[in-house]
Amino acid sequence: MSKPSNQNHNKNNYNKKKIQDLEGIIELKDGEIDELNMSLSQKDDKISALNSHIAKFKFEKQKMELKLSSEVNNEKAKLKELDDLQVKINEKVEIIEDKQDQVKYLRSLIDDYKVQIENNTVNLETQLRKISKTYEGLLEQKDKIINKQDENIKELIESKEHIIKANKTNMISLELQNENYRKIIDKFEK
């Protein structure tokens, strides 16, 4: 009876260890997600800064275009400045697109981690259900063993009572025989 209890205890310890390991993995994944979210926030800040630069450059470009219409003498110089501004805008747009690609990649990583966490949670719940069913089965087996032992003890007690009754009957019979033999012996001695 102590062996199944030890097996139960060992199985429960193993299952608790497995659950603790899964919870540790989930905590690590949560930490990685937090780091990715911080990185994502930094990328968003950089994109906002670049967008404000683009707005500033666009505003300056519009200003230059107005000056060009009024200042024909400086047309070539202004056109060059506009070209430079366009190059800078294109560079900033490329940087923004690159940052947006990075953000998309980081978001896909976060989504992957979320799926992994959901899968781990489902697996953990499945294992807990299996452990619960196993535990219920072991409890049923324990109850059956206890009931069987109770029946065996009851049978042994009944058997002992029958033996005691039979012994008493034999003792009485032997005493009667002994008394008869004494009477016979007494007759021979007289």
Phi, psi and omega in degrees: 000330179285332180296311177300324179296319178295319178297318176303312182298315179296317180296317179297318178297317179298315180294319178297320179296317180298317179296318179297320178299315180295321178294323176298318178297317180297320179296319177298316180297320178298319178297318179295321178296318178299318178297317179295322178296321177296316178298320179297319179296319178296319180296320178298320178298317179296319179297319179298317179297317180294323177297321179291326175297317180298317179299319179296315180295322178296319178298317180295323178298316179298320178299317180295319180299321177295319179295322180300319180296330182264339183239087182291329184298325184261023187302312183297316182296317181294321178299321179296317178298318178297319178299317179298317178298320179297319178299315180297317179299316179299320178297315180295321178298318178298318179297316180299316179299320178296316180296321178295323175297319179297318179297318178299317180298315180296322178295321179294324176298316180298317178299319178299316179296321179297318179297317179299317180295318178298316179298317179298321180295316179298315179299319180296317179296321178298315180296321180296321177296317179298316180299318180298316179296317179299317181297317178298319178298318179295322178296320178297317178298318180299315180298319179297318180297316181297316179299318180296318179295320177299318178297317179298318180296318179298316179296320179296320179295316179297319180296319180296318180297320178296318180296318180298316179298316180297320179295320178297317179298316179297321181295316179297317180298317179295321179295321178295316178298318181298318179295320177297317179297322180296318179298318179296317181295317180299322179296319180290328181284335182277000000 
